[in-house]
Amino acid sequence: MADLDDDGARQFRHAAPGSPAPDYGRAGRNVPVSLAVGATLLILIFVPLFFAKPLFLAVLVLAAGVGVWEMVRAIRTGSPARPPMLPLLGGSTVMIALAWFADVNGLTIGLLVALLATMVWRMGDGPDGYQRDMGAGALILVYVPFLLGFAALLARVDDGQWRIVVTIAAVVLSDTGGFVAGVLLGKHPMAPTISPKKSWEGFAGSVLATAAGSALLLWLLLDVAAWKGACFGVAVSIAAVLGDLAESLLKRDLGIKDMSSLLPGHGGLMDRLDSIVFAAPMAYLLLSVLAPTT
């Protein structure tokens, strides 16, 4: 036990004794269960988005809250940092609400207020590890509610439901294109020390699938020229892949496989939002130029 290196100790600590992880081959997951859970999540997103848009704000607040909860638990499990849960949850709610009601300025102010509230709250536990805990808290606030707040910025405008549709479709196309190309053609690892199953062939499949699908969807739904839609797809796909890699890097550093076991076949909610939180700001920026609101 004492001879285990840091990574080995973490893997031992988080592994289930006597029960090796199921081998799903190159897919890396239980595909039928994963698809069923993914479809359920899409229903929970699109029903309020199209039929009761104010309820979509509640969906975003709930998603951000669950993401913060998962991140706090994961960081407390895999590192000595102890970010305070309650101010992070409260700050997350305020940030998403301000983004919805006060645009990007509200989102930015919400982040500042949440950081200040977390700093003050953490003072109550004394100076030991203060910088460490605040660093973890700041990471959580930026990574989860701030980035997810751009989904609120996308949705709040008159045609916001279609902006969310093209953004989520781009992420799904990127994930699906990369999965299929990676399984069928993947030979050259893209980032073996971070995500061994990712390949350059899979990345190419992600970009091509997203470019083609986005060219069609943006033309049909937002009246954007096909070539501009393709550029949108390329950029959002790259952002989605980077988001996936960023969370994989964080999980490896923490020595965990999934952020939680909340979603069968997926892990935690953040294991599904990892691509979206990077894609949403990119989509907001590009759509502000390609399809500006009046």
C-alpha positions in Angstrom: 0.0 0.0 0.0 2.7 2.5 0.9 4.5 1.8 -2.4 1.6 2.9 -4.5 2.2 6.2 -6.4 -0.3 9.0 -6.1 -2.3 8.0 -9.2 -2.3 4.4 -8.2 -3.5 5.2 -4.7 -6.4 7.3 -6.1 -7.4 4.5 -8.5 -7.3 2.0 -5.6 -9.3 4.3 -3.4 -12.1 4.8 -6.0 -12.3 1.3 -7.4 -15.1 -1.0 -6.2 -13.4 -3.9 -4.4 -13.8 -7.2 -6.1 -16.0 -5.8 -8.9 -14.0 -4.8 -12.0 -15.6 -2.2 -14.3 -17.6 -3.7 -17.1 -15.8 -3.8 -20.5 -17.9 -2.1 -23.2 -15.2 -2.4 -25.8 -14.2 0.5 -27.9 -17.6 2.2 -27.2 -16.5 2.7 -23.6 -20.1 2.8 -22.3 -23.4 0.9 -22.2 -24.8 2.3 -25.5 -28.6 1.4 -25.1 -28.8 2.7 -21.6 -26.8 5.8 -22.6 -29.1 6.5 -25.5 -32.2 6.1 -23.3 -30.9 8.5 -20.6 -29.8 10.9 -23.3 -33.2 10.9 -24.9 -34.9 11.5 -21.6 -32.6 14.5 -20.9 -33.5 16.0 -24.3 -37.2 15.7 -23.5 -36.7 17.5 -20.2 -34.9 20.3 -22.0 -37.1 20.7 -25.1 -40.6 20.4 -23.5 -40.2 23.5 -21.3 -38.1 25.3 -23.9 -40.9 25.1 -26.5 -44.1 25.1 -24.4 -43.2 27.1 -21.2 -40.0 28.9 -21.8 -39.8 30.4 -18.2 -39.6 26.9 -16.9 -36.4 26.4 -18.9 -34.8 28.9 -16.5 -35.7 26.4 -13.7 -34.1 23.6 -15.7 -30.9 25.6 -16.1 -30.9 26.5 -12.4 -31.4 22.9 -11.5 -28.7 21.7 -13.9 -26.2 24.2 -12.6 -27.0 23.3 -9.0 -26.5 19.6 -9.6 -23.3 20.3 -11.5 -22.0 22.4 -8.6 -22.9 19.7 -6.1 -21.1 17.0 -8.2 -18.0 19.2 -8.6 -17.8 20.0 -4.9 -18.1 16.3 -4.0 -15.6 15.3 -6.6 -13.0 17.9 -5.5 -13.5 17.0 -1.8 -13.0 13.3 -2.6 -10.0 13.6 -4.8 -8.1 16.5 -3.2 -7.5 18.2 0.1 -9.5 21.3 -1.0 -12.8 21.9 0.7 -14.9 24.4 -1.3 -18.0 25.5 0.6 -21.1 24.0 -0.8 -23.9 26.5 0.2 -22.5 29.8 -1.2 -21.6 28.0 -4.4 -25.1 26.7 -4.8 -26.6 30.1 -4.0 -24.2 31.9 -6.3 -25.0 29.5 -9.1 -28.7 30.2 -8.8 -28.1 34.0 -8.7 -25.8 33.8 -11.7 -28.2 31.9 -14.0 -31.1 34.1 -12.9 -29.2 37.3 -13.6 -28.1 36.0 -17.0 -31.8 35.4 -17.9 -33.1 38.7 -16.7 -30.2 41.0 -17.2 -28.2 39.7 -20.2 -24.4 39.2 -20.2 -23.8 42.1 -17.8 -26.0 40.3 -15.3 -24.1 37.1 -15.7 -20.8 38.9 -15.1 -22.1 40.7 -12.0 -23.5 37.4 -10.8 -20.1 35.8 -11.0 -18.5 38.7 -9.0 -21.2 38.5 -6.3 -20.9 34.7 -6.1 -17.1 34.9 -5.7 -17.4 37.6 -3.0 -20.0 35.6 -1.1 -17.9 32.5 -1.2 -14.8 34.4 0.0 -16.8 35.8 3.0 -18.4 32.5 3.8 -15.1 30.6 3.7 -13.6 33.1 6.2 -15.7 31.4 8.9 -13.5 28.3 8.7 -10.3 30.1 9.4 -7.1 30.7 7.4 -6.0 27.1 7.0 -6.2 26.2 3.3 -8.1 29.4 2.5 -6.4 30.0 -0.8 -6.7 26.4 -1.8 -10.4 26.3 -1.0 -11.1 29.6 -2.7 -9.2 28.4 -5.8 -11.4 25.4 -6.0 -14.5 27.5 -5.4 -13.6 29.9 -8.2 -13.0 27.0 -10.6 -16.4 25.6 -9.8 -18.2 28.9 -10.3 -16.6 29.6 -13.6 -16.7 26.1 -14.9 -20.3 25.3 -14.1 -22.8 28.2 -13.6 -20.9 30.9 -15.5 -20.3 28.9 -18.7 -23.8 27.3 -18.4 -25.2 30.8 -18.0 -24.5 31.4 -21.8 -27.3 28.8 -22.4 -29.6 31.3 -20.6 -28.4 34.1 -22.8 -29.1 32.0 -25.9 -32.6 31.0 -24.7 -33.9 34.3 -23.4 -34.4 36.0 -26.8 -37.5 35.6 -29.0 -36.0 32.8 -31.2 -34.0 31.4 -28.3 -35.5 28.0 -28.5 -34.0 27.6 -32.0 -30.6 28.9 -30.8 -30.6 26.2 -28.1 -31.7 23.6 -30.6 -28.8 24.3 -33.0 -26.3 24.5 -30.1 -27.4 21.1 -28.6 -27.6 19.6 -32.1 -24.0 20.7 -32.8 -22.8 19.1 -29.5 -24.8 15.8 -30.2 -23.5 15.7 -33.8 -19.9 16.3 -32.6 -20.3 13.5 -30.0 -21.9 11.1 -32.4 -19.6 11.8 -35.3 -16.6 11.4 -33.1 -18.0 8.2 -31.5 -18.7 6.6 -34.8 -15.5 7.6 -36.5 -13.4 6.7 -33.5 -14.9 3.3 -33.2 -14.6 2.5 -36.9 -11.5 4.3 -37.9 -9.7 5.4 -34.7 -6.0 4.5 -34.8 -4.0 7.6 -33.8 -4.5 8.8 -30.2 -5.4 12.5 -29.8 -4.5 13.0 -26.1 -3.5 9.6 -24.7 -2.6 10.9 -21.2 -5.9 12.6 -20.8 -8.5 10.6 -22.8 -7.0 7.4 -24.3 -10.1 6.5 -26.3 -10.1 9.8 -28.3 -8.4 9.7 -31.7 -7.6 12.2 -34.4 -9.9 10.2 -36.7 -12.7 10.6 -34.2 -12.0 14.3 -33.9 -12.2 14.6 -37.7 -15.5 12.8 -37.6 -16.8 15.2 -35.0 -15.9 18.3 -37.0 -17.2 17.0 -40.3 -20.5 15.8 -38.9 -21.1 19.0 -37.0 -20.2 21.2 -39.9 -22.6 19.4 -42.3 -25.4 19.2 -39.8 -25.0 22.8 -38.6 -24.9 24.1 -42.2 -28.4 22.6 -42.7 -29.9 23.5 -39.4 -28.8 27.1 -39.2 -30.0 27.7 -42.8 -33.4 26.1 -42.0 -34.0 27.5 -38.5 -32.1 30.8 -38.3 -31.8 31.8 -42.0 -28.0 31.7 -41.9 -26.1 30.9 -45.1 -24.9 27.3 -45.2 -21.2 28.1 -45.3 -21.6 30.3 -42.2 -23.5 27.5 -40.5 -20.7 25.1 -41.4 -18.2 27.5 -39.8 -20.4 27.6 -36.7 -20.4 23.8 -36.6 -16.6 23.6 -36.9 -16.1 26.1 -34.1 -18.7 24.6 -31.7 -17.4 21.1 -32.4 -13.8 22.2 -31.4 -15.2 23.8 -28.3 -17.2 20.7 -27.4 -14.2 18.4 -27.8 -12.0 20.8 -25.7 -14.8 20.8 -23.0 -14.7 17.0 -23.0 -10.9 16.9 -22.7 -11.0 19.5 -19.9 -13.3 17.5 -17.8 -11.3 14.3 -18.5 -8.1 16.1 -17.4 -9.9 17.2 -14.2 -11.2 13.8 -13.4 -7.7 12.2 -14.0 -6.2 14.8 -11.6 -8.8 13.9 -9.0 -8.5 10.2 -9.6 -12.1 9.5 -10.4 -13.9 7.9 -13.4 -17.2 9.9 -13.3 -18.4 13.0 -11.5 -21.1 10.9 -9.9 -23.4 7.9 -10.6 -26.5 10.0 -11.0 -27.2 9.1 -14.7 -27.0 5.4 -15.7 -24.7 4.9 -18.7 -23.3 8.4 -18.4 -22.0 8.9 -14.9 -22.8 12.3 -13.5 -24.7 15.2 -15.0 -21.4 17.1 -15.5 -20.2 14.1 -17.6 -23.0 15.2 -20.0 -22.6 18.9 -19.6 -18.8 18.9 -20.1 -19.1 19.6 -23.8 -22.1 21.9 -23.5 -20.5 24.3 -21.0 -17.7 25.0 -23.5 -20.0 25.0 -26.6 -22.6 27.4 -25.2 -20.3 30.5 -24.9 -18.9 29.7 -28.4 -22.4 29.4 -29.8 -23.5 32.6 -28.1 -20.6 34.6 -29.5 -21.0 33.2 -33.1 -24.8 33.6 -33.2 -24.5 37.1 -32.0 -22.6 37.8 -35.2 -24.3 35.4 -37.6 -27.9 35.8 -36.5 -28.0 39.0 -34.4 -31.2 39.8 -32.5 -33.0 43.1 -33.2 
